[in-house]
Every structure is written in structure tokens, then in C-alpha cells.
Amino acid sequence: MKSPQDLVLRILVHPLRLLSLRSIVILSQLGVIILVLTLGVWVWVGVTDDQYDQLDRRLDSLSSFGDVNTLLRSAQDGIGPEPTEGGLVRTARIGDATVSIPADIVLPEMPSGYADATIDGVEYRIRTITTGTASIALGAPLADTQARIDSLHWRVFWICFGVILGTLLVGWVIALIMVNPFRLLAQQARAINAQSNPDEVQVRGVWEAVEISEAVEGMLARIGDEQQRTRAALESARDFAAVASHELRTPLTAMRTNLEVLLTLDMGVEQRKEVISDVMRTQTRIEATLTALERLAQGELTTVDDFVPVDVAELLDRAAHDAMHNYPGLDVSLASSTTVLMLGMPAGLRLVIDNAIANAVKHGAATQVRLSVVSSSAGVEIAVDDNGSGVPEEERAEVFERFHRGTTASRSGSGLGLALVAQQAEIHGGTAALEVSPMGGTRLILRLQGSGPQ
């Protein structure tokens, strides 16, 4: 468990990792609002300064000492100068003499520079130039300038207000379209359990949320597949243990009895050989049963990755060659050597053919076996014909069950040979059946999909 110091350090070093998407959106909104307000204040102040600068430049262009002589001559002649435009006021001072236009407004005496003053309730911007005992002041009413400043200030205000409002609306839309799907995905993910269906994770909204939802669906599907495989493996193990215990109890008991007889009784050489032969036959039967059970268990754990392209005709040819080597006196022929390709498990298909030939020889006493394969739009059909004793019609379905032996079968078999055949047929998306062979014995016919597991 992390200490409080570690948590504080983590927050300081990686602050964004602890923030939710909603918090990041809110912080982004606050950042935009602060930026807009900062720019708004800067523009607000800039507008005011710019308008005052324009007014000051206008006053500078109109202020000159030449106006002093004009004002003085006008005053001596008793002739007033023409009225000024824009409400401008000029006041000149030389010594004790003061002349102002218009005469009823006199600008106050101020040091050189710019200043604001209120005269008779009217606010003026005053530019004063002083040289020695002479000075001239030019004043302009601030009403028009202030009106322009106020108008521009309102524009800045409404622009900032609109940007802030737009930021809030965009943040709300982002929260609605982006954040909510992720929250819904988190809620659905928290509700997932071992029995959940991958289709329960359904999120709509922005593509990223949908993409994560689909990834979670895929992950759940893969987890479900692995759980299914695990359950299948456990079930196969339980089935293997139960069947092995049931099927091996009798032969193991017989072996123990025979071994006890060998240890306790004084028998002749022939009797001992007979008992030992019985033990060997029982051991062979146990070994065959365990091998068949192992193959059944392996077949139940088959995956799609085990399927590869297979040339069935070539597989049958190899099986025929090996069978004639394993069973001297047996004639195995291949009806056609035309290439037939399908997607399957080579080991599983070979197991089917080998078991079919072994059953024909051991249980049907066959001397001839014919293998054939036909490909069509429906799939691949493999047939194994023999001239043996055959299987009664009423038993042809039952012999595919585990540990079911037909009435014509020898007692040395495990009873799992045709069960393995049926299992492989099902794995390959097909069926297995027994029919009467044109050769007089039994025909094992496999009808397979040919395109892998379905």
C-alpha cells in the first residue's frame, strides 16, 4: 500500500494522470476563460489609451505659439477669432495678459503636458505648452472620445462574453459526447463478471469510446473462449478420470488376481505361461484404453490453429501403405489418386483411417480394404470399404458411443475406436456413419465440411 508521501509525490510529478477527462475539460475551459479575460483587459486598456493618444496627437497638431499672436491681435482689435471646430478651447497667457477663445471659457493654468480638467461641468483634455512667461493651452471636450471608448469597450465585453459562453457550450458538448460514453463504459466494465456476455458492452458516441468498447468486447470474447477452453479441459479431465476409473477397475482387478495366483500357488510351467499371457493381454488392453482416452481428451481440446490444408488422397495413400505393412496379408487399395484438398487436422484424419482399417481387420476379419475420397460443393466424402463380417444394422449407430462394443467385435478392443472416429468427424464439421459395403462387409463413410471447424 502506498504511503501518503508517495501519493503526494505522485500528484506533484504526474498531476494529469490523476485527473478525469471531465476534470481536464473543466480545467481547459478555465484556462480559455482566463486567457480571454486577460486579453479582454489588455484590449480594454489598449482601447482607452489609443483613443487618448489620438486625441493628444490632434491637440499637438493644433497647438503652436503662432496662435498666441493671433489671439493677442484679435483681443487688441476687438475682433474675436472665428469659432473653433469640435468645441476646442484656446487659452494664451503672456505675463499678466490672458486671452481665451471662446472668451467665456478659460482653461486653467497648468504645467506643460497633458491633463484633464472639468470646466462648468464639461470635462476637457488639455494640452499645455509653456516657454518662459508665455504659455498656450488647447482643450478638447472628452465627451466624443469617451463615447467612442465606451462603444469599443462594449464591443470588447460582448466579444469576450461570447467567447466565454461558446467555451462553456463547447465544454458541455464535449462532456455530453465524449465524457459520458467513457463513464458509461466504465460503469459497464465495473459490472462485468464471469457470466457477462461480451455484447453487454455497448457504447455509442465518439469513435475513441466506440473503439475502446469494441476492444473490450473482443477482450471479453477472448476471455470467454479461454474460460470455455479451461472448462472443457477440466470437464475432459474429470471425464477421463471417471471413465478411466470405471473401465480400468475390472482389468486391473483381474491382473491383481493373476499376480496373486502366481505368487501364492505352485503351478506348472504351462499354467504359469497361461496366467502370464492373460496378464499381458490385460496390460495390452489397459494400454490401448489409456491411449484411446488420451486421444479423445486431445480431440476435445482442439483449436482452430490446429487446422491446415490437407491433401486427403495423399493421406489415404500413406495410410494404405502403412496398413499393409502393419497387417501382413491385408490388401488395401486406393480408388482414386486425384488430389483433394481440404482444411483439416492431418493427425485426426489419419487417426480415423487407421481406426477404420484396424476395426475391419480385428473385428471384421477383413482381408481387403478400399479407400476413396470425393470432393463436391457440399464438402469432402471419405469412404472406407472392407470385405469383413460387417456390423448388424441395429448396432450401427450405437457403436459410435464410448465403450460400446458390437456383437461381432472381439473382446480385446477398448470400445473407443469408433468413438474417436465420430469425434473427429464432428471436429471437422461433419458426420460419420456405417453402411453396407459393396465389398460385402462394412462401409465407414465420413461427410466433412472441408473448410475447417464451423
C-alpha positions as CSV (number, residue, x, y, z in Angstrom):
1,M,0.0,0.0,0.0
2,K,1.4,3.4,-1.0
3,S,2.2,5.9,1.8
4,P,0.7,9.5,1.9
5,Q,4.1,10.8,1.0
6,D,4.3,8.6,-2.2
7,L,0.7,9.8,-3.1
8,V,1.6,13.5,-2.8
9,L,4.8,13.0,-4.7
10,R,2.9,11.2,-7.5
11,I,0.4,14.1,-7.7
12,L,3.2,16.6,-7.9
13,V,5.2,14.6,-10.5
14,H,2.3,13.3,-12.6
15,P,-0.7,15.5,-11.9
16,L,-2.6,14.8,-15.1
17,R,-2.5,11.1,-14.6
18,L,-4.9,11.5,-11.6
19,L,-7.4,13.8,-13.4
20,S,-10.5,12.5,-15.1
21,L,-11.4,13.5,-18.6
22,R,-14.2,15.7,-17.2
23,S,-11.7,17.5,-14.9
24,I,-9.4,18.0,-17.9
25,V,-12.3,19.5,-19.9
26,I,-13.1,21.8,-16.9
27,L,-9.5,22.9,-16.5
28,S,-9.3,23.6,-20.2
29,Q,-12.4,25.7,-20.0
30,L,-11.0,27.7,-17.1
31,G,-7.7,28.1,-19.0
32,V,-9.6,29.5,-22.0
33,I,-11.7,31.8,-19.8
34,I,-8.7,33.2,-18.0
35,L,-6.9,33.7,-21.3
36,V,-10.0,35.5,-22.8
37,L,-10.3,37.7,-19.7
38,T,-6.6,38.6,-19.8
39,L,-6.8,39.5,-23.5
40,G,-10.1,41.4,-22.8
41,V,-8.5,43.5,-20.1
42,W,-5.5,44.2,-22.3
43,V,-7.7,45.2,-25.2
44,W,-9.9,47.3,-22.8
45,V,-6.9,49.3,-21.5
46,G,-5.4,49.5,-25.0
47,V,-8.6,50.9,-26.5
48,T,-8.7,53.6,-23.8
49,D,-5.0,54.5,-24.3
50,D,-5.4,54.5,-28.1
51,Q,-8.3,56.9,-28.1
52,Y,-6.4,59.3,-25.7
53,D,-3.3,59.1,-27.9
54,Q,-5.4,60.0,-30.9
55,L,-6.9,63.0,-29.1
56,D,-3.4,64.0,-27.8
57,R,-2.0,63.9,-31.4
58,R,-4.9,66.1,-32.6
59,L,-4.2,68.6,-29.8
60,D,-0.4,68.5,-30.7
61,S,-1.2,69.3,-34.3
62,L,-3.3,72.3,-33.3
63,S,-1.1,73.7,-30.6
64,S,1.5,76.3,-31.6
65,F,2.8,79.6,-30.3
66,G,1.7,81.3,-33.5
67,D,-1.8,81.1,-32.0
68,V,-0.7,83.4,-29.2
69,N,0.0,86.4,-31.6
70,T,-3.3,85.7,-33.3
71,L,-5.2,85.7,-30.1
72,L,-3.5,88.9,-28.9
73,R,-4.1,90.8,-32.1
74,S,-7.7,89.8,-32.0
75,A,-8.1,91.0,-28.5
76,Q,-6.4,94.4,-29.2
77,D,-8.5,95.0,-32.3
78,G,-11.7,93.9,-30.5
79,I,-12.3,91.3,-33.1
80,G,-12.9,87.8,-31.9
81,P,-11.4,85.0,-33.9
82,E,-13.6,82.5,-35.7
83,P,-15.2,79.9,-33.5
84,T,-13.2,76.7,-33.2
85,E,-14.4,73.3,-34.5
86,G,-15.3,70.4,-32.2
87,G,-15.7,72.6,-29.2
88,L,-11.9,73.3,-28.9
89,V,-10.9,75.9,-26.4
90,R,-7.6,78.0,-26.7
91,T,-6.2,80.0,-23.8
92,A,-3.0,82.0,-24.2
93,R,-1.0,83.8,-21.4
94,I,1.8,86.2,-21.7
95,G,2.8,87.8,-18.5
96,D,-0.4,89.1,-16.9
97,A,-2.4,89.1,-20.2
98,T,-4.8,86.2,-20.7
99,V,-6.8,85.6,-23.9
100,S,-9.2,82.7,-24.5
101,I,-11.4,81.6,-27.3
102,P,-14.2,81.3,-26.7
103,A,-14.0,84.2,-24.2
104,D,-16.4,82.7,-21.7
105,I,-14.3,79.6,-21.2
106,V,-10.8,80.0,-19.7
107,L,-8.6,76.9,-19.4
108,P,-6.8,76.7,-16.1
109,E,-3.1,77.4,-15.9
110,M,-1.3,74.0,-15.8
111,P,2.3,72.8,-16.2
112,S,3.4,71.7,-19.6
113,G,1.9,68.4,-20.7
114,Y,-1.4,66.7,-20.8
115,A,-4.1,66.9,-18.1
116,D,-7.8,66.5,-17.6
117,A,-9.9,69.2,-16.1
118,T,-13.6,69.9,-15.6
119,I,-14.9,73.4,-16.5
120,D,-18.5,74.3,-16.0
121,G,-19.4,70.6,-15.7
122,V,-17.7,69.8,-19.0
123,E,-14.6,67.5,-18.9
124,Y,-11.7,68.6,-21.1
125,R,-8.5,67.1,-22.3
126,I,-5.9,69.9,-22.0
127,R,-2.5,70.3,-23.8
128,T,-0.3,73.0,-22.2
129,I,2.9,74.3,-23.7
130,T,5.0,76.8,-21.6
131,T,8.1,78.8,-22.7
132,G,9.3,81.5,-20.3
133,T,6.4,83.7,-19.3
134,A,4.3,82.6,-22.3
135,S,2.0,79.6,-22.4
136,I,-0.7,78.3,-24.6
137,A,-3.3,75.7,-23.6
138,L,-5.6,73.8,-26.0
139,G,-8.5,71.9,-24.6
140,A,-10.9,69.5,-26.3
141,P,-14.1,68.1,-24.8
142,L,-13.8,64.4,-23.8
143,A,-17.4,63.6,-24.5
144,D,-16.9,62.3,-28.0
145,T,-13.7,60.4,-27.2
146,Q,-15.4,58.9,-24.1
147,A,-18.4,57.8,-26.2
148,R,-16.0,56.1,-28.7
149,I,-14.2,54.4,-25.8
150,D,-17.5,53.2,-24.3
151,S,-18.6,51.9,-27.6
152,L,-15.4,50.0,-28.1
153,H,-15.5,48.7,-24.5
154,W,-18.9,47.3,-25.1
155,R,-17.7,45.5,-28.2
156,V,-14.8,44.0,-26.2
157,F,-17.2,43.0,-23.5
158,W,-19.6,41.3,-25.8
159,I,-16.8,39.5,-27.8
160,C,-15.3,38.2,-24.5
161,F,-18.8,37.2,-23.2
162,G,-19.5,35.4,-26.5
163,V,-16.1,33.5,-26.4
164,I,-16.6,32.5,-22.8
165,L,-20.2,31.4,-23.5
166,G,-19.0,29.5,-26.5
167,T,-16.3,27.8,-24.4
168,L,-18.8,26.7,-21.8
169,L,-21.1,25.4,-24.5
170,V,-18.3,23.5,-26.2
171,G,-17.2,22.1,-22.9
172,W,-20.8,20.9,-22.2
173,V,-21.0,19.3,-25.7
174,I,-17.6,17.6,-25.1
175,A,-18.8,16.3,-21.8
176,L,-22.0,15.1,-23.3
177,I,-20.5,13.5,-26.4
178,M,-17.0,12.4,-25.1
179,V,-17.1,12.1,-21.4
180,N,-20.4,10.4,-20.9
181,P,-19.6,7.5,-23.2
182,F,-16.4,6.8,-21.2
183,R,-18.4,7.0,-18.0
184,L,-20.9,4.5,-19.3
185,L,-18.1,2.3,-20.5
186,A,-16.6,2.4,-17.0
187,Q,-19.9,1.5,-15.4
188,Q,-20.4,-1.4,-17.8
189,A,-16.8,-2.6,-17.2
190,R,-17.3,-2.5,-13.4
191,A,-20.5,-4.6,-13.8
192,I,-18.7,-7.3,-15.8
193,N,-18.4,-10.7,-14.2
194,A,-17.7,-14.3,-15.2
195,Q,-21.2,-14.7,-16.6
196,S,-21.2,-11.5,-18.6
197,N,-21.9,-11.5,-22.3
198,P,-19.5,-9.5,-24.5
199,D,-22.5,-8.0,-26.2
200,E,-23.4,-6.3,-22.9
201,V,-20.6,-3.7,-23.5
202,Q,-22.3,-1.3,-25.9
203,V,-21.2,2.3,-26.0
204,R,-22.1,4.9,-28.7
205,G,-20.6,8.3,-29.1
206,V,-17.1,9.5,-30.2
207,W,-15.1,7.0,-32.2
208,E,-12.5,6.6,-29.5
209,A,-15.1,5.4,-27.0
210,V,-16.6,3.0,-29.5
211,E,-13.2,1.7,-30.3
212,I,-12.4,1.0,-26.7
213,S,-15.9,-0.6,-26.3
214,E,-15.1,-2.9,-29.3
215,A,-11.7,-3.7,-27.8
216,V,-13.3,-4.6,-24.5
217,E,-15.9,-6.7,-26.4
218,G,-13.0,-8.5,-28.1
219,M,-11.2,-9.0,-24.9
220,L,-14.2,-10.4,-23.2
221,A,-14.8,-12.7,-26.1
222,R,-11.2,-13.9,-25.9
223,I,-11.5,-14.3,-22.1
224,G,-14.8,-16.2,-22.7
225,D,-13.1,-18.5,-25.2
226,E,-10.2,-19.2,-22.8
227,Q,-12.7,-19.8,-20.0
228,Q,-14.6,-22.2,-22.3
229,R,-11.4,-24.0,-23.1
230,T,-10.5,-24.2,-19.4
231,R,-13.9,-25.6,-18.6
232,A,-13.6,-28.0,-21.4
233,A,-10.2,-29.1,-20.2
234,L,-11.5,-29.6,-16.6
235,E,-14.5,-31.5,-17.9
236,S,-12.3,-33.6,-20.1
237,A,-10.0,-34.3,-17.1
238,R,-13.0,-35.2,-14.9
239,D,-14.4,-37.4,-17.7
240,F,-11.0,-39.0,-18.3
241,A,-10.7,-39.8,-14.6
242,A,-14.2,-41.1,-14.2
243,V,-14.1,-43.3,-17.4
244,A,-10.6,-44.5,-16.7
245,S,-11.6,-45.5,-13.2
246,H,-14.7,-47.3,-14.4
247,E,-13.1,-49.0,-17.4
248,L,-9.7,-49.9,-15.8
249,R,-11.1,-51.2,-12.5
250,T,-12.0,-54.7,-13.9
251,P,-8.8,-55.4,-15.9
252,L,-6.7,-54.1,-13.0
253,T,-8.5,-56.4,-10.6
254,A,-8.0,-59.3,-13.0
255,M,-4.3,-58.5,-13.2
256,R,-4.0,-58.4,-9.4
257,T,-5.8,-61.7,-9.1
258,N,-3.5,-63.3,-11.6
259,L,-0.4,-61.9,-10.0
260,E,-1.6,-63.1,-6.6
261,V,-2.1,-66.6,-8.1
262,L,1.5,-66.5,-9.4
263,L,2.8,-65.6,-6.0
264,T,0.7,-68.0,-3.9
265,L,0.2,-71.1,-5.9
266,D,2.7,-73.6,-7.1
267,M,1.8,-74.1,-10.7
268,G,3.3,-76.0,-13.6
269,V,5.2,-74.3,-16.4
270,E,2.2,-74.4,-18.8
271,Q,-0.2,-73.0,-16.2
272,R,2.2,-70.2,-15.4
273,K,2.6,-69.3,-19.0
274,E,-1.2,-69.2,-19.4
275,V,-1.6,-66.8,-16.4
276,I,1.3,-64.6,-17.6
277,S,-0.2,-64.5,-21.1
278,D,-3.5,-63.4,-19.5
279,V,-1.7,-60.7,-17.6
280,M,0.0,-59.5,-20.8
281,R,-3.3,-59.4,-22.7
282,T,-4.9,-57.4,-19.9
283,Q,-2.0,-55.0,-19.8
284,T,-2.3,-54.5,-23.6
285,R,-6.0,-53.8,-23.2
286,I,-5.3,-51.2,-20.4
287,E,-2.7,-49.6,-22.6
288,A,-5.0,-49.4,-25.6
289,T,-7.8,-47.9,-23.4
290,L,-5.5,-45.3,-21.9
291,T,-4.2,-44.4,-25.4
292,A,-7.7,-44.1,-26.8
293,L,-8.8,-41.9,-23.8
294,E,-5.8,-39.7,-24.3
295,R,-6.7,-39.2,-27.9
296,L,-10.3,-38.4,-27.0
297,A,-9.2,-35.8,-24.5
298,Q,-6.8,-34.3,-27.1
299,G,-9.6,-34.1,-29.6
300,E,-11.9,-32.2,-27.1
301,L,-9.2,-29.5,-26.8
302,T,-8.7,-28.9,-30.5
303,T,-8.5,-25.3,-31.6
304,V,-8.8,-23.5,-35.0
305,D,-5.0,-23.2,-35.1
306,D,-4.7,-27.0,-35.5
307,F,-6.4,-26.9,-38.9
308,V,-4.1,-26.8,-42.0
309,P,-4.6,-27.6,-45.7
310,V,-4.5,-31.4,-46.2
311,D,-4.3,-33.5,-49.4
312,V,-6.7,-36.2,-48.5
313,A,-5.7,-38.5,-51.4
314,E,-2.1,-38.4,-50.3
315,L,-3.1,-39.1,-46.7
316,L,-5.1,-42.1,-47.8
317,D,-2.2,-43.4,-49.9
318,R,0.2,-43.2,-46.9
319,A,-2.4,-44.9,-44.6
320,A,-2.9,-47.7,-47.1
321,H,0.9,-48.3,-47.4
322,D,1.3,-48.4,-43.6
323,A,-1.7,-50.7,-43.1
324,M,-0.3,-53.3,-45.5
325,H,3.0,-53.1,-43.6
326,N,1.3,-53.5,-40.2
327,Y,-1.2,-56.2,-41.2
328,P,0.5,-58.8,-43.4
329,G,-1.9,-60.4,-45.8
330,L,-4.2,-57.4,-45.9
331,D,-4.8,-55.8,-49.3
332,V,-5.5,-52.1,-49.1
333,S,-6.3,-50.2,-52.4
334,L,-7.0,-46.5,-53.2
335,A,-9.9,-46.0,-55.5
336,S,-8.6,-42.7,-56.9
337,S,-5.4,-40.7,-56.6
338,T,-6.9,-37.4,-57.7
339,T,-5.7,-34.6,-55.4
340,V,-8.4,-33.5,-52.9
341,L,-7.6,-30.5,-50.7
342,M,-9.4,-29.6,-47.5
343,L,-8.8,-27.7,-44.3
344,G,-8.4,-30.2,-41.5
345,M,-6.2,-31.9,-38.9
346,P,-3.8,-34.4,-40.6
347,A,-3.3,-36.3,-37.3
348,G,-7.1,-36.5,-36.7
349,L,-7.9,-37.6,-40.2
350,R,-5.1,-40.2,-40.2
351,L,-6.5,-41.5,-36.8
352,V,-9.9,-42.0,-38.4
353,I,-8.5,-44.0,-41.3
354,D,-6.2,-46.1,-39.1
355,N,-9.0,-46.9,-36.7
356,A,-11.4,-47.9,-39.5
357,I,-8.8,-50.3,-41.0
358,A,-7.9,-51.7,-37.6
359,N,-11.6,-52.3,-36.9
360,A,-12.1,-54.0,-40.2
361,V,-9.1,-56.4,-39.6
362,K,-9.5,-57.0,-35.8
363,H,-13.3,-57.2,-35.5
364,G,-14.4,-58.0,-39.1
365,A,-11.6,-60.3,-40.1
366,A,-11.3,-58.4,-43.4
367,T,-8.7,-59.2,-45.9
368,Q,-9.4,-56.4,-48.4
369,V,-10.0,-52.7,-47.7
370,R,-10.6,-50.0,-50.3
371,L,-10.2,-46.3,-49.6
372,S,-11.8,-43.5,-51.6
373,V,-12.4,-39.8,-51.4
374,V,-14.8,-37.5,-53.4
375,S,-14.9,-33.7,-53.3
376,S,-18.1,-31.7,-54.1
377,S,-19.7,-28.4,-53.3
378,A,-21.1,-29.9,-50.2
379,G,-17.7,-30.9,-48.8
380,V,-15.4,-33.9,-48.8
381,E,-16.7,-37.5,-48.5
382,I,-14.2,-40.2,-47.4
383,A,-15.2,-43.9,-47.6
384,V,-13.5,-47.0,-46.1
385,D,-14.9,-50.3,-47.5
386,D,-14.0,-53.8,-46.4
387,N,-15.0,-57.4,-47.1
388,G,-15.3,-58.4,-43.4
389,S,-18.2,-59.7,-41.4
390,G,-19.9,-56.3,-41.1
391,V,-21.9,-54.7,-38.4
392,P,-25.6,-55.5,-37.7
393,E,-27.9,-52.7,-38.8
394,E,-29.4,-52.2,-35.4
395,E,-25.9,-51.6,-33.9
396,R,-24.5,-49.2,-36.5
397,A,-25.5,-46.1,-34.5
398,E,-24.6,-47.4,-31.1
399,V,-21.1,-48.5,-31.9
400,F,-20.1,-44.8,-32.2
401,E,-20.7,-44.4,-28.4
402,R,-17.8,-44.7,-25.9
403,F,-17.0,-48.2,-24.7
404,H,-19.8,-49.8,-26.8
405,R,-18.7,-53.0,-28.5
406,G,-20.7,-54.6,-31.2
407,T,-21.7,-58.2,-31.0
408,T,-19.3,-59.1,-33.8
409,A,-16.4,-57.3,-32.2
410,S,-13.6,-59.0,-30.3
411,R,-13.3,-58.5,-26.6
412,S,-9.7,-57.3,-26.8
413,G,-10.7,-53.8,-28.0
414,S,-11.1,-50.7,-25.9
415,G,-14.5,-49.8,-27.3
416,L,-13.3,-46.3,-28.2
417,G,-12.2,-46.7,-31.8
418,L,-15.4,-45.6,-33.5
419,A,-16.0,-43.0,-30.7
420,L,-12.7,-41.4,-31.9
421,V,-14.0,-41.6,-35.5
422,A,-17.2,-39.8,-34.5
423,Q,-15.3,-37.2,-32.5
424,Q,-13.0,-36.4,-35.4
425,A,-15.9,-36.2,-37.8
426,E,-17.7,-33.7,-35.5
427,I,-14.5,-31.7,-35.1
428,H,-14.2,-31.4,-38.9
429,G,-17.8,-30.2,-39.1
430,G,-19.3,-33.4,-40.4
431,T,-20.7,-36.8,-39.6
432,A,-19.7,-40.5,-39.5
433,A,-21.9,-43.4,-40.4
434,L,-21.8,-47.1,-41.2
435,E,-23.4,-48.7,-44.2
436,V,-23.3,-52.0,-46.1
437,S,-20.2,-52.1,-48.3
438,P,-20.4,-53.3,-52.0
439,M,-17.5,-55.5,-51.0
440,G,-19.8,-57.4,-48.6
441,G,-18.6,-56.0,-45.3
442,T,-18.9,-52.6,-43.8
443,R,-18.6,-49.1,-45.3
444,L,-17.5,-46.3,-43.0
445,I,-18.4,-43.0,-44.6
446,L,-17.3,-39.6,-43.4
447,R,-19.0,-36.5,-44.7
448,L,-16.9,-33.5,-43.8
449,Q,-17.2,-29.7,-44.4
450,G,-13.8,-29.4,-45.9
451,S,-13.5,-25.8,-44.8
452,G,-12.4,-26.3,-41.2
453,P,-14.4,-26.1,-38.0
454,Q,-17.7,-24.3,-38.1
